[in-house]
Amino acid sequence: MNAISEWWTCPSCGARFTGARPDHALCRDCLDQLESLGYEPAPGAPYGDLPPCPDCGGQMVEVMPMAQPLDLDGDEGGRER
């Protein structure tokens, strides 16, 4: 049985990978970088329509702030009363 590998390229850093491309199209390193800054890729963002980054030359990625988790204990962001 022959396994079929699909090649894909991260639009942000240009690195090539094998396997199924994630829906957001970013590699783990680029996604981790965005998330560490509090952002996530915008759903359905057209990567090819955005200009290259003036600093590094990589493809710019449309992002949006990450959703803040709901505070289920009722305290207002950890503030003391």
C-alpha positions in Angstrom: 0.0 0.0 0.0 1.4 3.4 -1.0 0.8 6.4 1.3 0.1 9.6 -0.5 1.7 12.6 1.1 0.4 16.1 0.4 2.9 19.0 0.4 1.9 22.4 1.7 3.7 25.6 2.5 3.2 27.9 5.5 2.2 31.3 4.1 3.9 33.1 6.9 7.4 31.6 7.1 7.5 29.7 3.7 8.5 26.4 5.3 7.3 23.3 3.5 5.6 20.4 5.2 4.1 17.0 4.4 0.7 15.8 5.5 -2.7 17.4 5.7 -2.6 21.3 5.7 -4.4 22.7 8.8 -7.5 24.9 8.1 -5.6 28.0 9.2 -2.7 27.1 6.8 0.0 28.1 9.4 2.7 25.8 10.7 2.9 25.1 14.4 5.8 27.6 15.0 4.0 30.5 13.3 0.7 29.6 15.1 2.5 29.4 18.4 4.1 32.8 17.8 0.7 34.4 17.1 -1.0 32.8 20.1 1.9 33.9 22.4 1.0 37.5 21.4 -2.7 37.0 22.0 -3.8 36.6 18.3 -5.2 33.9 16.1 -5.5 33.7 12.3 -8.7 35.3 11.0 -11.1 32.6 9.6 -11.0 32.4 5.9 -8.3 35.0 5.5 -7.0 35.2 1.9 -3.2 34.9 2.4 -2.3 35.5 -1.2 -3.9 38.9 -1.3 -1.8 40.4 1.6 1.5 42.1 1.0 4.8 40.6 2.2 6.1 41.7 5.6 8.5 44.7 5.2 10.7 43.4 8.1 11.2 39.7 7.2 9.8 39.3 3.6 7.4 36.6 4.8 3.7 36.5 3.8 1.6 38.7 6.2 -1.3 37.0 7.9 -4.6 38.5 8.8 -5.2 38.1 12.5 -7.8 38.8 15.2 -7.5 39.0 19.0 -8.0 35.6 20.7 -11.3 35.1 22.5 -10.9 35.6 26.2 -12.1 32.6 28.2 -15.3 33.1 30.2 -14.8 33.8 33.9 -17.0 31.2 35.5 -16.3 32.1 39.2 -17.9 35.5 39.0 -14.9 37.5 40.0 -14.1 40.4 37.7 -10.7 39.5 36.3 -9.2 38.6 39.6 -9.8 42.0 41.2 -10.3 42.1 45.0 -13.4 43.6 46.4 
